[in-house]
Amino acid sequence: MGFFASLVLGLPGVIGKLFDYLGKRSDNSVLTNGQNVTGDTTVAQAQLTAYVEERKVIAAERAAQHLSPWTAWMIPFAFALCMLHFGAIVLDSTFLFHWRVAALPEPYDKMEWAIVMAVIGVTGIAGTVRKIFTR
C-alpha cells in the first residue's frame, strides 16, 4: 500500500513537470515563428526600399536625358521613324499603293516594336499581368 500511496502522491509532480516541458516547447515554437515573421518583414522592407531607390535612379536619369540637347531628341525621333514605317506598311497593305515597303529584318523588327511600345507605355504590361494572375 505504501508503493501505491507514493505513486498517487508523486503524480502531481510528474504531471507538473510534463506541463512545464510542454509550455517551454510551445514558447520555443512561438519564438521561432515570431523570428520568421520578423525576417519576412525585413526582407519585404528591403525589397521595397531597393525598388524605390531604383525608381529614383531611373527618374534622375530620365531627367538628365531630357535636359541634354544630345539625347532629348533621340527617343521622339526614333518613335517618329518607327511610326512612319508602320504607317507606310499599313497604308501599302490596306489600300494597295504598291509602294513595296518591306518589313525590317529579324532583330530590328523587335527593336522597332519595343520602341513603339515603350513610348506609348505598354512595354511592362505583360510582366505586370503575368505577376497578377500567377499568384
Backbone hydrogen bonds in HBPLUS format (Angstrom, degrees):
<---DONOR---> <-ACCEPTOR-->    atom                        ^
c    i                          cat <-CA-CA->   ^        H-A-AA   ^      H-
h    n   atom  resd res      DA  || num        DHA   H-A  angle D-A-AA Bond
n    s   type  num  typ     dist DA aas  dist angle  dist       angle   num
A0005-ALA N   A0001-MET O   3.01 MM   4  6.23 157.5  2.06 148.1 154.3     1
A0006-SER N   A0002-GLY O   3.01 MM   4  6.17 156.9  2.06 142.1 148.0     2
A0007-LEU N   A0003-PHE O   2.98 MM   4  6.17 147.1  2.09 142.3 151.6     3
A0008-VAL N   A0004-PHE O   2.99 MM   4  6.23 160.0  2.03 149.1 153.7     4
A0009-LEU N   A0005-ALA O   2.91 MM   4  6.02 161.2  1.95 148.5 154.3     5
A0010-GLY N   A0006-SER O   2.93 MM   4  5.85 138.4  2.10 134.5 144.6     6
A0011-LEU N   A0007-LEU O   3.14 MM   4  6.13 122.8  2.49 137.0 149.1     7
A0014-VAL N   A0010-GLY O   3.23 MM   4  6.57 153.4  2.31 150.6 158.2     8
A0015-ILE N   A0011-LEU O   2.98 MM   4  6.17 167.8  2.00 160.3 163.3     9
A0016-GLY N   A0012-PRO O   2.89 MM   4  5.91 150.9  1.98 138.8 147.4    10
A0017-LYS N   A0013-GLY O   3.03 MM   4  6.23 153.2  2.11 141.1 147.4    11
A0018-LEU N   A0014-VAL O   2.99 MM   4  6.28 152.3  2.07 144.5 152.4    12
A0019-PHE N   A0015-ILE O   2.91 MM   4  6.19 159.5  1.95 151.1 156.0    13
A0020-ASP N   A0016-GLY O   2.92 MM   4  6.16 151.1  2.01 144.4 152.9    14
A0021-TYR N   A0017-LYS O   2.96 MM   4  6.20 157.8  2.01 147.5 153.0    15
A0022-LEU N   A0018-LEU O   2.95 MM   4  6.24 164.1  1.97 152.5 156.7    16
A0023-GLY N   A0019-PHE O   2.87 MM   4  6.00 150.3  1.96 143.5 151.8    17
A0024-LYS N   A0020-ASP O   2.99 MM   4  6.25 157.3  2.04 149.0 154.4    18
A0025-ARG N   A0021-TYR O   2.97 MM   4  6.21 155.8  2.03 148.6 155.8    19
A0026-SER N   A0022-LEU O   2.96 MM   4  6.14 153.6  2.03 142.5 149.4    20
A0027-ASP N   A0023-GLY O   2.94 MM   4  6.17 154.5  2.00 145.1 152.4    21
A0028-ASN N   A0024-LYS O   2.95 MM   4  6.19 153.6  2.02 146.6 153.1    22
A0029-SER N   A0025-ARG O   3.09 MM   4  6.39 156.3  2.15 146.2 151.9    23
A0030-VAL N   A0026-SER O   2.97 MM   4  6.20 155.6  2.03 149.6 156.5    24
A0031-LEU N   A0027-ASP O   2.93 MM   4  6.10 155.8  1.98 146.2 153.1    25
A0032-THR N   A0028-ASN O   2.91 MM   4  6.13 157.5  1.96 147.8 153.8    26
A0033-ASN N   A0029-SER O   2.99 MM   4  6.14 165.0  2.01 147.3 151.0    27
A0034-GLY N   A0030-VAL O   2.93 MM   4  6.08 152.2  2.01 143.7 151.9    28
A0035-GLN N   A0031-LEU O   2.96 MM   4  6.23 150.6  2.05 146.0 153.5    29
A0036-ASN N   A0032-THR O   2.98 MM   4  6.30 151.3  2.07 147.4 155.5    30
A0037-VAL N   A0033-ASN O   3.00 MM   4  6.27 158.3  2.05 148.9 153.9    31
A0038-THR N   A0034-GLY O   2.99 MM   4  6.18 158.0  2.03 144.6 151.0    32
A0039-GLY N   A0035-GLN O   2.90 MM   4  6.10 155.1  1.97 145.7 152.5    33
A0040-ASP N   A0036-ASN O   2.94 MM   4  6.20 158.7  1.98 149.2 154.7    34
A0041-THR N   A0037-VAL O   2.94 MM   4  6.14 159.1  1.98 150.5 156.1    35
A0042-THR N   A0038-THR O   2.96 MM   4  6.16 155.4  2.02 146.3 153.0    36
A0043-VAL N   A0039-GLY O   2.98 MM   4  6.22 158.7  2.02 150.8 156.1    37
A0044-ALA N   A0040-ASP O   2.95 MM   4  6.16 162.0  1.98 149.0 154.1    38
A0045-GLN N   A0041-THR O   2.94 MM   4  6.13 157.4  1.99 148.0 154.1    39
A0046-ALA N   A0042-THR O   2.98 MM   4  6.17 154.3  2.05 144.8 151.9    40
A0047-GLN N   A0043-VAL O   2.93 MM   4  6.19 155.8  1.99 151.0 157.4    41
A0048-LEU N   A0044-ALA O   2.99 MM   4  6.20 159.7  2.04 147.5 152.9    42
A0049-THR N   A0045-GLN O   2.92 MM   4  6.09 158.5  1.96 147.5 153.6    43
A0050-ALA N   A0046-ALA O   2.92 MM   4  6.09 158.0  1.97 146.0 152.1    44
A0051-TYR N   A0047-GLN O   2.92 MM   4  6.12 154.0  1.99 146.6 153.8    45
A0052-VAL N   A0048-LEU O   2.97 MM   4  6.20 160.3  2.01 149.9 154.7    46
A0053-GLU N   A0049-THR O   2.95 MM   4  6.17 161.9  1.99 149.4 154.5    47
A0054-GLU N   A0050-ALA O   2.90 MM   4  6.07 153.1  1.97 144.7 152.4    48
A0055-ARG N   A0051-TYR O   2.96 MM   4  6.22 157.8  2.01 148.7 154.3    49
A0056-LYS N   A0052-VAL O   2.96 MM   4  6.24 148.7  2.06 146.0 154.8    50
A0057-VAL N   A0053-GLU O   3.01 MM   4  6.30 158.1  2.06 149.4 154.4    51
A0058-ILE N   A0054-GLU O   2.96 MM   4  6.23 161.3  2.00 151.6 156.7    52
A0059-ALA N   A0055-ARG O   2.90 MM   4  6.04 159.7  1.94 145.8 151.6    53
A0060-ALA N   A0056-LYS O   2.90 MM   4  6.12 156.0  1.96 147.9 154.4    54
A0061-GLU N   A0057-VAL O   2.92 MM   4  6.13 154.8  1.99 147.2 154.3    55
A0062-ARG N   A0058-ILE O   2.92 MM   4  6.16 158.9  1.97 150.4 156.0    56
A0063-ALA N   A0059-ALA O   2.94 MM   4  6.12 155.6  2.00 144.7 151.7    57
A0064-ALA N   A0060-ALA O   2.94 MM   4  6.14 154.1  2.01 144.2 151.1    58
A0065-GLN N   A0061-GLU O   2.93 MM   4  6.16 150.4  2.02 145.1 153.4    59
A0066-HIS N   A0062-ARG O   2.92 MM   4  6.15 153.7  1.99 148.3 155.0    60
A0067-LEU N   A0063-ALA O   3.13 MM   4  6.31 137.0  2.33 139.0 149.7    61
A0068-SER N   A0064-ALA O   3.18 MM   4  6.32 131.6  2.43 137.9 149.3    62
A0072-ALA N   A0068-SER O   3.10 MM   4  5.84 144.0  2.23 147.7 155.3    63
A0074-MET N   A0071-THR O   3.30 MM   3  5.31 145.3  2.43 100.3 109.7    64
A0077-PHE N   A0073-TRP O   3.01 MM   4  5.94 153.8  2.08 147.1 155.1    65
A0078-ALA N   A0074-MET O   2.92 MM   4  6.09 163.9  1.94 153.5 157.9    66
A0079-PHE N   A0075-ILE O   2.93 MM   4  6.05 161.5  1.96 153.1 158.5    67
A0080-ALA N   A0076-PRO O   2.90 MM   4  6.07 154.9  1.96 143.0 149.9    68
A0081-LEU N   A0077-PHE O   2.97 MM   4  6.26 160.1  2.01 150.9 155.8    69
A0082-CYS N   A0078-ALA O   3.00 MM   4  6.21 161.4  2.03 148.6 153.8    70
A0083-MET N   A0079-PHE O   2.90 MM   4  6.11 158.7  1.95 150.6 156.6    71
A0084-LEU N   A0080-ALA O   2.88 MM   4  6.09 152.9  1.95 148.0 155.6    72
A0085-HIS N   A0081-LEU O   2.97 MM   4  6.19 158.1  2.02 148.5 154.3    73
A0086-PHE N   A0082-CYS O   2.87 MM   4  6.11 167.3  1.88 152.7 156.2    74
A0087-GLY N   A0083-MET O   2.79 MM   4  5.83 159.2  1.83 143.4 150.3    75
A0088-ALA N   A0084-LEU O   2.89 MM   4  6.04 156.4  1.94 145.3 151.4    76
A0089-ILE N   A0085-HIS O   3.01 MM   4  6.27 159.5  2.05 150.8 156.1    77
A0090-VAL N   A0086-PHE O   2.90 MM   4  6.14 165.6  1.92 155.0 159.0    78
A0091-LEU N   A0087-GLY O   2.85 MM   4  5.99 169.8  1.86 153.7 156.9    79
A0092-ASP N   A0088-ALA O   2.92 MM   4  5.89 158.1  1.97 143.1 149.9    80
A0093-SER N   A0089-ILE O   2.92 MM   4  6.05 158.8  1.97 148.4 154.1    81
A0094-THR N   A0090-VAL O   2.84 MM   4  5.84 144.4  1.96 146.6 156.5    82
A0095-PHE N   A0091-LEU O   2.98 MM   4  5.72 162.4  2.01 142.8 147.9    83
A0096-LEU N   A0092-ASP O   3.10 MM   4  5.05 121.1  2.46 120.8 129.8    84
A0109-ASP N   A0105-PRO O   3.08 MM   4  6.06 145.6  2.20 162.5 170.9    85
A0111-MET N   A0107-PRO O   3.35 MM   4  6.62 147.9  2.46 136.5 145.3    86
A0112-GLU N   A0108-TYR O   2.91 MM   4  6.08 157.8  1.96 147.1 152.4    87
A0113-TRP N   A0109-ASP O   3.07 MM   4  6.23 158.6  2.12 139.3 145.2    88
A0114-ALA N   A0110-LYS O   2.87 MM   4  6.03 153.0  1.94 142.3 150.0    89
A0115-ILE N   A0111-MET O   2.91 MM   4  6.15 153.4  1.98 149.0 155.6    90
A0116-VAL N   A0112-GLU O   3.11 MM   4  6.39 167.2  2.13 152.3 154.9    91
A0117-MET N   A0113-TRP O   2.99 MM   4  6.16 167.4  2.01 151.1 154.9    92
A0118-ALA N   A0114-ALA O   2.87 MM   4  5.90 149.6  1.96 143.1 151.5    93
A0119-VAL N   A0115-ILE O   3.04 MM   4  6.20 158.8  2.08 149.9 154.9    94
A0120-ILE N   A0116-VAL O   3.08 MM   4  6.29 161.4  2.12 151.9 156.7    95
A0121-GLY N   A0117-MET O   3.02 MM   4  5.94 114.4  2.47 129.6 143.9    96
A0122-VAL N   A0117-MET O   2.81 MM   5  5.05 155.0  1.87 154.5 156.1    97
A0121-GLY N   A0118-ALA O   3.32 MM   3  5.06 145.1  2.46  90.2 100.1    98
A0125-ILE N   A0122-VAL O   3.36 MM   3  5.52 165.5  2.38 110.8 114.7    99
A0128-THR N   A0124-GLY O   3.20 MM   4  6.32 156.2  2.26 146.8 153.8   100
A0129-VAL N   A0125-ILE O   2.90 MM   4  6.04 166.4  1.92 151.9 155.1   101
A0130-ARG N   A0126-ALA O   2.93 MM   4  6.07 158.8  1.98 146.7 153.2   102
A0131-LYS N   A0127-GLY O   2.96 MM   4  6.13 155.4  2.02 144.1 150.4   103
A0132-ILE N   A0128-THR O   3.00 MM   4  6.24 154.5  2.06 149.3 156.2   104
A0133-PHE N   A0129-VAL O   3.07 MM   4  6.23 166.1  2.09 155.1 157.5   105
A0134-THR N   A0130-ARG O   3.12 MM   4  5.96 123.0  2.46 143.2 153.6   106
